[in-house]
Amino acid sequence: MAEISSRNRGLRLFARYLVLALVAVVFMFPLVFMVVSSFKPDGQLLADTSSFRAFLPVGDISLDNYRAAFERAPIGQFMFNSVMITMVTVTLSIGICSLAGFSFVFLDWSGRGVILSIVLATLIIPFETIAVPLLLVVSRLPWVGLDGVEWGWLNTYRVQIVPWIVDALTIFLFVQYFKDLPRELIEAARVEGASWLQVYARIVMPLSGPVLATAAILKSLKMYNEQYLWPLIVVQDEAHRPIMVGLGYFFQLNVAWGELMAYLTLISVPVLAFYLFMQRAFIASIASTGVKG
């Protein structure tokens, strides 16, 4: 009887992994098509889309699309801009939003429930409704730099970073996670004379590995993948444009499909590398996070 039950569990486990493998293969098809198509000339690429050859590296395979893509657009500059903007925004966002979440959960001040509700309500406001008012604001804001006071943030990195540092979703993630932390630790630290900043830095944040990894992944993917509409409005020079704006270079006159696939393959590399890195960091943070007695 035990042998039959064990066999049934094994069959169910095999069926489950088989289904997951098939789902993974289906989700991999677009990536495989993109990478394989990046090595084919336009004529062959379009002809192969009518058969399974679209997913196979067959025919006239070369690196010509990649060379042409680098000639058509300054990919290196665009990729540097996107990665730098994403990293700076995520770093500042995690620091400021975690402090905001800490204040909402642990500090006792009047109106915090109302303010948190207002912050969360901003999640339902689409960006398109605030794009023009935000443009008018940033076009007149002063900035104190090494050369003195400058008026207007257009064609700069800061106009692509500062408006996105604070967001309601990241604050909500920290608030929900901080609510589950043991209050006894906080109270004991306060009794020992620790300031709120010390509690935040030495107790709360070391225990917040999972939420830090989650917030970093969500914020990074959002920043990297959605750098199109806003930069298209506020940035006109190539020196400050992010990678997504570069897609427009491949739709001028005749669409260069092979070069476009090569471009998409190149801009996907940072996303995949970051995801794999953060996946391992997320698992490590869960394994190392705990409360010792």
Secondary structure, DSSP 8 states (H G I E B T S, - for coil): -HHHHHHHHHHHHHHHHHHHHHHHHHHHHHHHHHHHHTTS-HHHHHHHTTSGGGGS--SS--SHHHHHHHHHS-HHHHHHHHHHHHHHHHHHHHHHHHHHHHHHHH---TTHHHHHHHHHHGGGS-GGGTHHHHHHHHTT-EEEETTEEEE--TTSSHHHHGGGSS-HHHHHHHHHHHHTS-HHHHHHHHHTT--HHHHIIIIIGGG-HHHHHHHHHHHHHHHHHT-SHHHHHH--SGGG--TGGGGGGGSSSS--HHHHHHHHHHHHHHHHHHHHHHHHHHHHHHHH-----
